[in-house]
Amino acid sequence: MQQKPATALVNVDNGNSIAMREQLMREINSLESKLKQLKLLDDGVDYSLEQTYREMIHSRREMLITMPGTTLF
């Protein structure tokens, strides 16, 4: 069963949605940078931290995709 898209919501504050989308994009960019830095470290790789970054990026992308007014990137 498919979930209804978030655009089905009523009385959505577009100004707040824009600010939230921008915040999510900043967080995604920051987490992706940290993940790249982690991979470049020569000391042993922390796989649990790497997985945590991946999950955080994924969850923010999912939130971003389901927000009203957001197109897929």
Secondary structure, 3 states (H helix, E strand, C coil): CCCCCHHHCCCCCHHHHHHHHHHHHHHHHHHHHHHHHHHHCCCCCCHHHHHHHHHHHHHHHHHHHHCCCCCCC
